Amino acid sequence: MTRRAQGHDALRAMRLNAFDMATPGHIQQGMWTHPRDRSTGYNSLAHWMELARLLERGLFDGLFLADVLGIYDVLGGSPDAALRGGVQVPLIDPVVTIPAMAAVTTHLGFGVTCNLAYEAPYLFARRMSSLDHLTGGRIGWNIVTGYLDSAARALGHDAQMQHDDRYDLAEEYMDAVYALWEGSWADDAVKRDRAGGIYTDPARVRRIRHQGKQYRLDAVHLCEPSPQRTPVLYQAGASDRGRAFAGRHAECVFVNGTSPAIVARQVADLRARAAPRPIQVFVGATIVTGRTEAEARALLADYASHANAEATLAHAAASLGIDFARYGMDEPIEAGPTQAIQSNVQAMKQVAGPAWTKRKLLEQSVLGSRQPPIVGDPHQVADALEGWMRDADVDGFNLSRTVMPECLESFIELVVPVLQERGLFKTGYAPGTYREKLFGAGPRLPDTHAAATHRW
């Protein structure tokens, strides 16, 4: 199916999310040690409100907030390296930052990662409806099932579920929350009739009953219909089972930027699975830019001097499910099946080859992560991003932070005007909810989405 058949031709403007986490060290490990970095302010509301204001000035579509529920303790069987390096710990709940950011912005969307494996659908559905109300319809949910045994143990389990079993759990979970969001309250249930003393018409509210393998539910959703009802649905699984799940549920998918050719095949598969409804694909990217290429290269060298090798290995060990402490620097690493992020293992093999080593991994991790940066002057960066859109058919980018906030400030000041001059990026926000801004249709999920079967 062509992009025209999926209604994409009018939406070729680039989508941009900032990719962040409520912690000192997110993707590029060690950058928090840079003297100009301000990411250690993660635990203050002022930090997040300033970030939101900056992103809205730059016309970003959204802020994509990552999260995990456990600590990275795979490297050497200990959390020590993660604790020393600030590798996604300490970490506060990203959800609680969103209302403050929404209060100082008008258009910016918020995609928040929430792990469905450890929270009852009834409670989670209320939290998302609450956020959709409080943001005026600007909330999105990055659907994850987790990948850390440390999180499972923290929640009272011996270990996490098997990879495919987690997707079985997720399928049932989605049916339960769709029923609450889409089917418990009719659109006209709320009357707010002061004279008659009727706030809600009981005849227009129904009890949701779900009897499944994992969940039992007999309840009325506590929230009246929010602007979008169901949040914008993000998902990042790139395994075959993950892509099948995305084809049924996801509106936006986040993929690793291995190479345009590899990503193009993933994108084609995702669009085919989701058809006939549209799906938007975001690729991860790290940008280092300056007014000249020489300035950008000097900045890269400056940033790279703060990269932390031990922290890089701690992060990679957890996301790949491999204890690198068991290997010498040049010893080939055996990456068999794991319960971690399978797409990360596949991506590593594609980039470094089947016989990869710790040395290869660290050589690739210029800024403390496996994601190679795009480096250059504003036109070179714009060329690279435009090339990704053309060659991989992606819709936009999740931009990882390096040194905050200057990495975003320089992108907004230098690169955004070039993208706008080329007609690749908007010069103003469209009206409406997060979903309306992204897809140019209504605030609700389309009738072709799986959630539609649960509607009143």
Disulfide bonds with the S-S distance in Angstrom:
none
